[in-house]
Amino acid sequence: MKKSEEQDYAAMLRAAGFKATSGRKALLGVLCRIQHPLSIPEVAAETHLDEATVYRALEALSDAGVVQRVSIDRSRTHYELAGGDHHHHLVCD
């Protein structure tokens, strides 16, 4: 992660009332880099954090409006960065 990106994620976290921990910055970095909704296991694999930690962090960030939950299928919730343009997620059956 570039220093400027790390500073941007830290500022985003602090503005939402969170400490800018390395784990939280890594979560935001993955969601920004991948640019499509990710499940908790996918985020955990990308960040090398355990799933419980990822779940707690994403739920807290979602409640604060930093990330948003996306229902792509009924088996699990996915997450993406909040904000940006309104868009839809299509799923082929």
C-alpha positions in Angstrom: 0.0 0.0 0.0 1.4 3.4 -1.0 2.0 6.0 1.8 -0.6 8.4 0.3 -3.2 5.6 0.2 -2.4 4.7 3.8 -2.9 8.3 4.8 -6.2 8.5 3.0 -7.5 5.4 4.7 -6.3 6.7 8.0 -8.1 10.0 7.5 -11.3 8.2 6.4 -11.2 6.0 9.5 -10.5 8.9 11.9 -13.3 11.0 10.3 -15.7 8.1 11.1 -14.5 8.0 14.7 -12.2 4.9 14.4 -8.5 4.4 15.3 -6.5 3.9 12.1 -5.2 0.5 12.9 -3.1 -1.4 10.3 -5.9 -4.0 10.0 -8.6 -1.5 9.3 -6.4 0.3 6.8 -5.7 -3.1 5.1 -9.5 -3.8 4.9 -10.2 -0.4 3.2 -7.2 -1.0 0.9 -8.5 -4.4 -0.3 -12.0 -3.0 -0.9 -10.6 -0.1 -2.8 -8.2 -2.2 -4.9 -10.5 -5.0 -5.8 -13.4 -2.7 -6.7 -16.2 -5.2 -6.4 -18.1 -6.5 -3.4 -16.2 -9.1 -1.4 -17.4 -11.6 1.2 -15.8 -11.9 4.6 -13.7 -15.0 3.6 -12.5 -13.2 0.5 -11.4 -10.1 2.5 -9.8 -12.3 5.2 -7.8 -14.1 2.5 -6.6 -10.8 0.9 -5.7 -9.2 4.3 -4.4 -12.3 6.1 -6.6 -11.4 9.0 -8.9 -14.0 10.7 -12.6 -14.0 9.7 -13.9 -13.0 13.1 -11.7 -9.9 13.1 -12.8 -9.0 9.5 -16.4 -9.6 10.4 -16.3 -7.3 13.5 -14.4 -4.6 11.6 -16.6 -4.6 8.5 -19.8 -4.6 10.6 -18.5 -1.6 12.6 -17.4 0.2 9.4 -20.8 -0.5 7.8 -22.7 0.9 10.8 -20.5 4.0 10.5 -21.2 4.3 6.8 -17.7 3.8 5.6 -18.5 0.5 3.9 -21.8 -0.9 2.8 -23.4 -4.3 2.9 -24.4 -5.8 -0.5 -26.7 -8.7 -0.9 -25.6 -10.5 -4.0 -26.8 -14.0 -3.0 -28.6 -15.4 0.0 -25.6 -17.4 1.3 -23.4 -14.6 2.5 -23.2 -10.8 2.7 -20.6 -8.9 0.6 -19.1 -5.6 1.4 -17.8 -2.6 -0.7 -16.7 0.9 0.1 -19.6 3.3 0.6 -20.0 6.4 -1.4 -19.4 6.9 -5.1 -22.0 6.6 -7.8 -25.2 4.6 -7.3 -25.0 1.3 -9.0 -26.6 -2.1 -9.2 -25.2 -5.6 -8.8 -26.6 -8.2 -11.2 -26.4 -11.9 -10.6 -27.1 -14.5 -13.3 -29.1 -17.5 -12.2 
